[in-house]
Amino acid sequence: MRIAVVVFEGFDELDAIGPLEVLRNAATMGGGGLQVDLVALDGAAEVTGSHGLRVRPDGPLDPDRTDLLVVPGGGWNDRAPQGARAEAERGELPAAIAAAHEAGAVVATVCTGAMLATAAGLTRGRPAVTHHDAIEDLRAAGAEVVEARVVDDGDLVTAGGVTSGIDMALWLVERHFGAELADAVATEIEHPRHGEVWRATPGSPSGR
């Protein structure tokens, strides 16, 4: 399974690094065949987050070779010159998200990364969540807002603000590799799993 965590200028660091750490721990703790890369749309050698952290992506985003695409937010609510809102307006990243989804990837967003999925045309008429300050933007764009920490609608998984990305990543580990591995990763990083996972499947929602 090939997982890409995409970063862009002005991304929120914890939105991306939290899920990255969870997923890479899962890869080393029993997630056989799990490859987790930090990627940038244009293959940039270095990307700077909204709080000044500089990261060096592993390579460019390849929409045709991605099974799960994790999209962080950042900079949406304060209309920062760099961040999710700027990327949505530019259009290149939403186009790549749409291409990955069209090629079969599950798209998983953290915080206002949901607004990038919205710009990609993925949330209209579908259950989703985002950071509380962007909920009305998400609703106005046609999503069915669900009050849950994580919303799993199959090929679209969304999470609320910032730290909810850790719970989302743990849920994705559970969904694809089982609860035992997800709980083991949670124990390793000393993160008590909490918050409701709303699932568009029989038995939803699933509480934690």
N, C-alpha and C positions, 0 to 999 in steps of 0.2 A: 504494500500500500504506500503510495507516494503522497506525502503531505507537504504543502507549501504554505508557509506563513509569510505573507507579502507585507513589505514595509515601504514607506514613502516619506518624503520630507514632511516633517510635522506630525508623524504618527505618535500616538500615545504609547510610551514604552511598555507599561505593564499590560496593556491590551495585547501586545505581541509576545513579550518575553515570558509572561505567565503561562500561556498555552504552550509556547515553545518548550519550556522546561518540563511541563507535565508530559508532553508528547515524546520528548527525547528520553525522559525517564522510563516511559512505557516501552520505548524501543529497546532499551538496555535491560529491562526487567521482565521481558517475556513476550513483547509484541513482535513476534517473528515476521521478518520481511517488511518491517515498518521503517520507512525512510522519511526523515523530517528535515526540510531545508528552509532556511531563511532566504527569501528571494526579494528582488526588486524588479519592477516592471521593465526598466530599461537596462538592467544589468549593472547599475551603478556600483562603483567600488566602495562607496561609503554613503550612508544615509543618516541624517540627524533627526532625532525624535523631538517631540514638543518640549521636553524638559532638558534638552541639550545632550542627551546620550548619543554617541556616535557608534554606529554598528556597521560591520562589513558583511553584506549579504553573501551567501554561498554562490549565488549566480542569478541569472534572469528567470523571471516567471515564464513557464512554458504551459500555456493553457491546455495543450493537447496531451501533456504528460503529468497531469495532476489529478489525483483521486479525491483529495480533500483540500480545499483552499480556505485558509483562515485569514480573515480580513479585519484588522484593527481599525479603530477610529482615531479621534484626536483632532482638535481645532474646529470642530463643527459648531459647537455652542457659542464660542466667542468669535466666530467668523475670522479666525486667524488667516493670515496671508498664505500660510502653508498648512496642510492638513487635509482632513477628509472633505471639507466643503470645497476647498480649492481643487482637489482631485476630482470631485463630482462635477464641478464646473468645467474642468479641463476635458474630461470625458474619456481619456485614454485608459485609465484604470477601470472604470465601469465597463468599458468595452471588453477588456481582458477578462474581467469577472464573468461577464455574460458568455464569452467564448469558452471559458473553462466549464461553466455550467452546461452549456450546450454540448460540450464534449463528454459530459457524464460526471463531472466533479460535484461532490457535495460542497456547498458554500456555507461556511460557518463564520458568523460575524460577531465581533465584540464591541459593545458600546455603540458609538456612532458609526462604526463600520457598517451597521445596518443601513445607513443612509447611502453608502456606496453601493450596497446591494439594491437599494431602491433606485438609484441612478442607473443601475444595470438592468432594471426592469423585472426584478425578481420578487418583489414583496407585494405588489398590488393584488388585493383579494386574498392574501395569505396571512396566517397568524404569525406574528413577529413581535419582538420587543427591542428596545434600545435604551440608551441612557435617559433618565427621567426628564432631563431638560430638552430632549429631542423627541419626546413621545408625540407631541402634537404635530411636528413635522412628518413623522412617520405615518400618523393617522391621516393627515391631510393628503399624503401621497397614495392613499388607498389601501394601506395594510390594515389587517384586523388585529389591533393591539391586544396582546394578552399580558395580564399582570402576573408574570412569573420571572424567576431569575434566569431560566433557560427555556427556550421554546424550540422544540424539535418538530419540524414539519417535513421530515424525510430528507429531501435533497437541499433543504434550507434550514439551517440551525442558527438561531440568534440568541444573544445574551445581553443582559442589561449593562450597567455601567462598570467599567474597568475591572475590578476584582472578580466579577462574575465570569470573566473569561477563563479563570482557573477552574471553576465549577463546570463550565461548558466543556473544557478540554477533558476533564475527568469523566464527564458523561460520555463524550465521544469515545474515550478508551473503553468504558463499560459497554457501550453500544456495539463496538466492533470486536472487542477482545474479552469482554466479560467483567462482571463486578469484582471478581477476586483480584484481577490485575489493577483495576481502577482504585480499589481500596488500598492495595499495597503501595501504589504511587502516592495516594493521599497521605498515608502513614509516613512514607519516606520524606515528603516535603512538609510534614506536620501541618497539614491543612484539614481541619474538620469539614467534611462535606456538608453543605447546607443549602437551603433554598430549593424551591420547587422546580422540577423539570416537567414542563407541560409537553405532552406527546400527542401528536395527531395520529395515534394508533389505539387499538383496543387496550383498555386499562389506563388511559391517560386521565388525570395527570399522575406523574410518578414523583412522590415526595422524597426528600432527603432530610 
